[in-house]
Amino acid sequence: MYDNLYSRALFFKRMNKHFLDINDLNLDELEGIIENSLSLKGNNKYSEILKGKFLGLIFEKSSTRTRVSFEVGMTHLGGKASFLSTNDLQLGRGEPIEDTAKVLSSMLDGLVLRTLDHQTQLDFAKNSSIPIINGLSNKSHPCQILADLMTYYEEKGSIKGKKVAWCGDFNNVCFSYAQAAELFDFDLWIACPDEFSPKESLHLPNVHFTSSVEEAVADSDVISTDVWVSMGDENQAAKRQAAFLDYQVNESLLDQAKEDVIFLHCLPAIRGQEISENIFEDPRSRVFIQAENRLHVQKGLLIELLN
């Protein structure tokens, strides 16, 4: 349907889309972003495609990969990006989100938000005439999952019908994995202590919960995890570290998966807790390729939404 990246971007130009959750875009759009991101990796063919575009970033939480990848990505594509600290904005002095969103919509071409509460992103999107991109909220982290999927596509091809094992906390990244499982038609097995499983069932046929990490990783194509104590959960640190002791991803756990399994971690990581000390050096780890792919898939997403 699309002859090249430009025609695809022009097709969606008239559609002002937000990206607050992975399922805000359909499968064709998401796979198109991944394919375009793979073509962007290692070349600058589209270095002027977002010339004249300006991206804002408002973060209520700290960030390394998300902030840098969006700022560098915009530069690579010919646009510009600006980090807008909440301490410097009038938001920090009580200006309503509605007012801020309308003003920024008149000046920016897109806005990336990293917020404590997902509702903040919904409020921005409701009052914005520009695309709003979720750079992480307490609910979901769709940009991270795009990078994870890109990493698998780059390594193995389509993830349809594959088994993905998540070991540890059902957090925002895991929630986005659950949404992706339905869209991309892979099976997601979540190994999590019962007390930290979702209190309400997701009712997603491709998502399976178990308290057994061995059951989750058996015959899996991908194993992924995250820290046991996410930003905002620090007051539960001791409880969480005790509850997740048996859910560490280590070399012996990888041995229980498929021979060609790949290991992913969204970073930052705490060695000796959710992962063993040297697992990043294991030949099955793709963690730093995955981290680099944040840049490339962000570029694909920006072209999709801003061009």
C-alpha positions as CSV (number, residue, x, y, z in Angstrom):
1,M,0.0,0.0,0.0
2,Y,2.8,2.4,0.8
3,D,5.6,2.8,-1.7
4,N,7.9,4.6,0.6
5,L,8.2,6.3,4.0
6,Y,7.1,9.7,2.6
7,S,3.8,8.4,1.1
8,R,3.0,6.5,4.3
9,A,3.6,9.7,6.3
10,L,1.5,11.8,4.0
11,F,-1.3,9.3,4.2
12,F,-1.5,9.8,8.0
13,K,-0.9,13.6,7.9
14,R,-4.6,14.4,8.1
15,M,-5.1,12.1,11.1
16,N,-4.1,13.8,14.4
17,K,-3.1,10.8,16.5
18,H,-2.0,10.5,20.1
19,F,0.2,7.6,21.4
20,L,-0.8,7.2,25.0
21,D,-1.1,3.4,24.9
22,I,0.3,0.8,22.4
23,N,-3.2,0.1,21.1
24,D,-3.8,3.7,20.2
25,L,-2.3,2.6,16.8
26,N,-3.4,-0.5,14.9
27,L,-1.2,-3.4,13.9
28,D,-0.5,-2.1,10.4
29,E,0.6,1.3,11.7
30,L,2.8,-0.3,14.4
31,E,4.4,-2.8,12.1
32,G,4.9,0.1,9.6
33,I,6.7,2.1,12.3
34,I,8.9,-0.9,13.1
35,E,9.8,-1.6,9.5
36,N,10.6,2.1,8.9
37,S,12.7,2.2,12.0
38,L,14.7,-0.7,10.9
39,S,15.3,1.1,7.6
40,L,16.3,4.3,9.4
41,K,18.8,2.5,11.6
42,G,22.3,3.2,10.2
43,N,21.3,5.7,7.6
44,N,20.2,9.3,7.3
45,K,18.0,9.1,4.3
46,Y,15.3,11.1,5.9
47,S,17.4,13.6,7.7
48,E,15.2,16.5,6.6
49,I,11.8,14.9,6.8
50,L,10.9,16.8,10.0
51,K,12.6,20.1,9.1
52,G,10.8,23.0,10.7
53,K,9.1,20.8,13.3
54,F,9.4,21.3,17.0
55,L,8.9,18.7,19.8
56,G,8.4,19.6,23.4
57,L,9.2,17.2,26.3
58,I,7.6,17.6,29.8
59,F,8.9,15.1,32.3
60,E,7.7,14.7,35.9
61,K,10.1,11.8,36.4
62,S,13.8,11.3,35.7
63,S,14.7,9.8,32.3
64,T,17.8,8.7,30.3
65,R,16.8,6.7,27.3
66,T,13.4,8.3,26.6
67,R,14.6,11.9,26.8
68,V,17.8,11.4,24.9
69,S,16.3,9.3,22.2
70,F,13.6,11.8,21.4
71,E,15.9,14.8,21.5
72,V,18.5,13.1,19.3
73,G,15.9,11.6,17.1
74,M,14.3,15.0,16.3
75,T,17.8,16.4,15.4
76,H,18.5,13.4,13.1
77,L,15.3,14.1,11.3
78,G,15.9,17.8,10.8
79,G,13.6,19.1,13.6
80,K,14.3,20.4,17.1
81,A,13.3,19.4,20.6
82,S,13.2,21.2,23.9
83,F,13.0,19.8,27.4
84,L,10.5,21.7,29.4
85,S,11.0,21.3,33.2
86,T,7.9,21.3,35.3
87,N,9.8,23.5,37.7
88,D,10.1,26.2,35.0
89,L,6.6,25.9,33.5
90,Q,3.6,27.6,34.9
91,L,2.2,24.1,35.4
92,G,4.4,24.0,38.5
93,R,2.6,27.1,39.8
94,G,-0.9,25.7,39.3
95,E,-1.8,26.7,35.7
96,P,-4.6,24.3,34.6
97,I,-3.5,21.5,32.2
98,E,-6.3,22.6,29.8
99,D,-4.7,26.1,29.4
100,T,-1.1,24.8,29.1
101,A,-2.2,22.2,26.5
102,K,-4.0,24.7,24.3
103,V,-1.1,27.2,24.5
104,L,1.6,24.6,23.7
105,S,-0.6,23.2,20.8
106,S,-0.3,26.6,19.2
107,M,3.5,26.6,19.3
108,L,4.6,22.9,19.1
109,D,4.1,20.1,16.6
110,G,4.2,17.4,19.2
111,L,4.6,16.8,22.9
112,V,6.2,13.9,24.9
113,L,4.9,13.5,28.4
114,R,6.4,11.5,31.3
115,T,3.9,11.8,34.1
116,L,3.2,10.5,37.6
117,D,-0.4,9.9,36.8
118,H,-1.7,8.6,33.4
119,Q,-4.8,10.8,33.8
120,T,-2.5,13.8,33.2
121,Q,-1.7,12.5,29.7
122,L,-5.4,11.9,29.0
123,D,-6.1,15.5,30.1
124,F,-3.4,16.9,27.8
125,A,-4.6,14.8,24.9
126,K,-8.2,16.0,25.4
127,N,-7.1,19.6,25.2
128,S,-4.4,19.3,22.5
129,S,-4.5,19.8,18.8
130,I,-1.1,18.2,18.4
131,P,0.0,14.6,18.9
132,I,0.7,13.6,22.6
133,I,3.2,10.8,23.1
134,N,3.4,8.9,26.3
135,G,7.0,8.8,27.5
136,L,6.0,6.7,30.5
137,S,3.1,6.9,33.0
138,N,2.1,4.9,36.0
139,K,-0.1,2.9,33.6
140,S,1.9,2.1,30.5
141,H,5.1,2.6,28.6
142,P,4.3,2.1,24.9
143,C,7.5,3.6,23.5
144,Q,9.5,1.0,25.3
145,I,7.5,-1.9,23.9
146,L,7.9,-0.5,20.4
147,A,11.7,-0.8,20.9
148,D,11.4,-4.3,22.3
149,L,9.3,-5.4,19.3
150,M,11.8,-3.8,16.9
151,T,14.6,-5.7,18.6
152,Y,12.8,-9.0,18.1
153,Y,11.9,-8.2,14.5
154,E,15.5,-7.2,13.8
155,E,16.7,-10.5,15.2
156,K,14.1,-13.0,14.4
157,G,11.3,-11.5,12.2
158,S,7.6,-11.5,13.1
159,I,6.7,-12.2,16.7
160,K,3.3,-13.6,15.8
161,G,2.7,-16.9,17.6
162,K,5.8,-16.7,19.8
163,K,6.0,-17.0,23.5
164,V,7.2,-14.1,25.6
165,A,7.9,-14.5,29.3
166,W,7.8,-11.6,31.8
167,C,9.4,-12.3,35.1
168,G,8.6,-10.0,38.1
169,D,6.4,-7.0,38.7
170,F,3.2,-6.4,36.7
171,N,4.2,-2.7,36.1
172,N,3.6,-0.2,33.4
173,V,6.0,-1.9,30.9
174,C,4.3,-5.2,31.5
175,F,0.9,-3.7,30.9
176,S,2.0,-2.4,27.5
177,Y,3.4,-5.9,26.8
178,A,-0.1,-7.3,27.5
179,Q,-1.7,-4.8,25.1
180,A,1.0,-5.7,22.5
181,A,0.3,-9.4,22.9
182,E,-3.3,-9.0,21.6
183,L,-2.3,-6.7,18.7
184,F,0.7,-8.8,17.5
185,D,-0.8,-12.1,18.4
186,F,1.9,-13.6,20.6
187,D,1.4,-15.3,24.0
188,L,2.6,-13.4,27.0
189,W,3.3,-15.4,30.2
190,I,3.6,-13.3,33.3
191,A,5.4,-14.8,36.3
192,C,4.5,-12.7,39.3
193,P,3.6,-13.3,43.0
194,D,-0.1,-13.5,43.5
195,E,-0.1,-10.5,45.7
196,F,1.3,-8.3,42.9
197,S,-0.8,-9.7,40.1
198,P,-3.5,-7.3,38.8
199,K,-6.5,-7.2,41.2
200,E,-8.8,-7.1,38.2
201,S,-8.4,-9.6,35.4
202,L,-7.3,-8.2,32.1
203,H,-9.6,-10.6,30.2
204,L,-7.0,-10.9,27.4
205,P,-6.9,-14.4,25.9
206,N,-3.2,-14.1,24.9
207,V,-2.1,-13.1,28.4
208,H,-1.4,-15.8,31.1
209,F,-0.6,-15.3,34.7
210,T,1.4,-17.8,36.8
211,S,3.3,-17.7,40.1
212,S,5.8,-20.2,38.6
213,V,8.7,-18.5,36.9
214,E,9.7,-21.9,35.4
215,E,6.3,-22.3,33.8
216,A,6.5,-18.9,32.3
217,V,9.9,-19.3,30.7
218,A,9.6,-22.9,29.5
219,D,9.9,-23.0,25.7
220,S,9.8,-19.2,25.5
221,D,11.3,-17.1,22.7
222,V,11.8,-13.9,24.7
223,I,12.4,-13.4,28.4
224,S,12.0,-9.9,29.8
225,T,12.0,-8.2,33.2
226,D,12.3,-4.9,35.0
227,V,13.3,-3.6,38.4
228,W,11.2,-4.8,41.3
229,V,10.8,-1.3,42.7
230,S,9.5,1.1,40.0
231,M,9.5,4.9,40.4
232,G,6.8,5.7,42.9
233,D,7.0,2.3,44.7
234,E,10.0,3.2,46.9
235,N,7.9,3.0,50.1
236,Q,7.3,-0.7,49.3
237,A,11.0,-1.5,48.6
238,A,11.6,-4.0,51.4
239,K,8.3,-5.8,50.8
240,R,8.8,-6.1,47.1
241,Q,12.4,-7.3,47.3
242,A,11.4,-10.1,49.6
243,A,8.4,-11.1,47.5
244,F,10.3,-11.2,44.2
245,L,13.4,-13.1,45.4
246,D,12.5,-16.2,43.4
247,Y,11.8,-14.3,40.2
248,Q,15.4,-13.2,39.3
249,V,16.4,-13.8,35.7
250,N,19.7,-15.5,35.6
251,E,21.7,-17.8,33.2
252,S,20.1,-21.0,34.5
253,L,16.6,-19.6,34.0
254,L,17.5,-18.7,30.4
255,D,18.6,-22.3,29.9
256,Q,15.0,-23.4,30.5
257,A,13.8,-21.4,27.5
258,K,14.3,-22.1,23.8
259,E,17.9,-22.5,22.7
260,D,17.7,-19.2,20.7
261,V,15.9,-17.2,23.4
262,I,16.7,-13.5,23.6
263,F,16.8,-11.6,26.9
264,L,15.5,-8.1,27.2
265,H,15.5,-5.5,30.0
266,C,14.1,-1.9,29.6
267,L,16.8,-0.5,31.9
268,P,17.9,0.9,34.3
269,A,18.7,-2.4,36.0
270,I,19.9,-3.5,39.5
271,R,22.3,-6.3,39.2
272,G,21.9,-8.9,41.9
273,Q,18.2,-8.2,42.2
274,E,15.9,-8.8,39.2
275,I,19.0,-10.0,37.2
276,S,22.1,-11.9,37.9
277,E,25.4,-10.0,38.0
278,N,26.7,-10.9,34.6
279,I,23.6,-11.7,32.5
280,F,24.1,-8.6,30.3
281,E,27.3,-10.3,29.1
282,D,25.4,-13.5,28.2
283,P,25.3,-14.1,24.4
284,R,21.6,-14.3,24.7
285,S,21.2,-10.8,26.0
286,R,20.1,-8.1,23.5
287,V,19.7,-5.4,26.2
288,F,22.1,-2.8,24.7
289,I,20.8,-3.3,21.2
290,Q,17.3,-2.9,22.7
291,A,18.4,0.4,24.3
292,E,19.9,1.7,21.1
293,N,16.7,0.8,19.3
294,R,14.8,3.3,21.5
295,L,16.4,6.0,19.3
296,H,15.5,4.4,16.0
297,V,11.9,3.4,16.9
298,Q,11.3,6.9,18.3
299,K,12.3,8.3,15.0
300,G,9.9,6.0,13.2
301,L,7.2,7.1,15.6
302,L,7.9,10.8,15.2
303,I,7.7,10.5,11.4
304,E,4.4,8.7,11.7
305,L,2.8,11.2,14.1
306,L,4.4,14.6,13.2
307,N,5.1,14.6,9.4
